[in-house]
Amino acid sequence: MGAEFVVTRMTAEHAEQVLAIYQGGIDEGNATFETAAPTWAEFDAAKLPEHRFAAVDGDGRVLGWVAAGPVSDRCAYTGVVEHSVYVDPGARGRGVASALLKALVDSTEAAGIWTIQSGIFPENTASLAVHQRAGFRVIGTRERIGRHHGRWRDTVLVERRSPVIG
């Protein structure tokens, strides 16, 4: 199977498609506590520019994206980021999420970041599986951590600790 897509740095040119994929994940109900995608300005301000990537096909269509932001502004946590990865439903099962997570791992390790973490709804078994394949481990379940559409939801905290940093 040849390369059906390339992973590239996410830019403002990708904004409309990135936010549409984000909203699609929100609408599915098992991706995030968010109820609406942010504006590009809000997204851009919250995510570290050097740690956000888009998977783009030969026609310029964004198939998925990954982005990370700091977990805290405290200096002790400068090497810890929280990430999100989203794939368009029509592009799932093609290795998009795995390629995006690899790009994120490569960029964070090059920057001296030692931990990438995320909270995943336990019902999102596909995301949990792709993260496990990418070297993430389950830390534990945060029970009833937040309300989502009127009901309490758990999240599974996953992290990838760099074997080369620290």
Secondary structure, 3 states (H helix, E strand, C coil): CCCCEEEEECCHHHHHHHHHHHHHHHHHCCCCCCCCCCCHHHHHHHCCHHHEEEEEECCCCEEEEEEEEECCCCHHHCCEEEEEEEECHHHCCCCHHHHHHHHHHHHHHHCCCCEEEEEECCCCHHHHHHHHHCCCEEEEEEEEEEEECCEEEEEEEEEEECCCCC
